[in-house]
């Protein structure tokens, strides 16, 4: 029996549109406020040559840091050393949309905004399969107020990947295995962690096979092949890297280009990462902005580890953990929580856990804390300060 489906009624759709627009207007205001409060910090390359020619700082500041590299890839391909770490679907879509808008920056921002809006709709529907509207709305609110949610509006892959991820799980929960497989292929072409949708497909297929062991050989073989789609996407990118750069694992080896003290030649365990952060917090003499980022990274790593454990013990579909757990651990194996405040945005079952909180005072307190941290993080990011 398929899980219940849910078609958004007019009232729910209007609510989602309102909160999306309020969220975006708030981020726009913070970007404007940042210009008034802080001088721009030139802490990443190509600002003068790639970003500033697009004119208004309120616009191009959403392509800071990794955004400038996606913009460069969309314009000229992988010409810069190390940009091979960025997977190709997002810049390819930007290049396609640019045929119509004749503006690479606008094209990428349109993709990010539309992707996140439709991802919000699908996420709402996905939550409603198992929970009430009240929990669905609380979950969306926690996601929008999260301190780094501004990345969904930035020139980054987070919104596109989140759309593909929520689509994948929604179609899978609706028992549409083949649509989910195709989406998993494109998710892997967007971010490396899309590969972790492979065990989800195999586990789902295994459960269905147990229920229907007399499945026809043709259907059985077809589903096995489709389960490998995320792997095929990764192999396709590896083939491209090997052909053009002589290194099929260039997307891993290129990580060393970006600093952040990442280790790419050995695995570092989670307890070692926590120890490193404790040491930095209590022994390093760092400026106030870096301390903010350091604490944000540390608490993102700690809190989302706790939330993943909470997901396991709560009555939340465990098939979500097959993606969320390896997606959490993969970046930690490089020995750092750098970018973790951004990476956790796609750990959607953790936000569902937050949405199930019943204690009203505690929930409102979390809203307030997230709201304040979102304001600080957005201002810092748009002014060229590293946040995640």
Secondary structure, DSSP 8 states (H G I E B T S, - for coil): ---------HHHHHHHHHHHHHHHHHHHHHHHHHHHH------STTIIIIIGGG--HHHHGGG-THHHHHHHHHHH-S-STTGGGS-SHHHHHHHHHHHHHS-HHHHHHHHHHHHHHHHHHHHHHHHHTTS-HHHHHHHHHHHHHSTTGGGGGSSSSHHHHHHHHHHHHHHHHTT-HHHHHHHHHHHHTT-GGGGGHHHHHHHHHHHHHHH-TT--HHHHHHHHHHHTHHHHHHHHHHHHHHHHHS-TTHHHHGGGGG-TT--SSS---HHHHHHHHHHHHHH----HHHHHHHHHHHHHHHHHHHHHHHHHHTTS-GGGHHHHHHHHHHHHTTT--TTHHHHGGG-HHHHHHHHT---HHHHHHHHHHHHHHHHHHHHHHHTT----
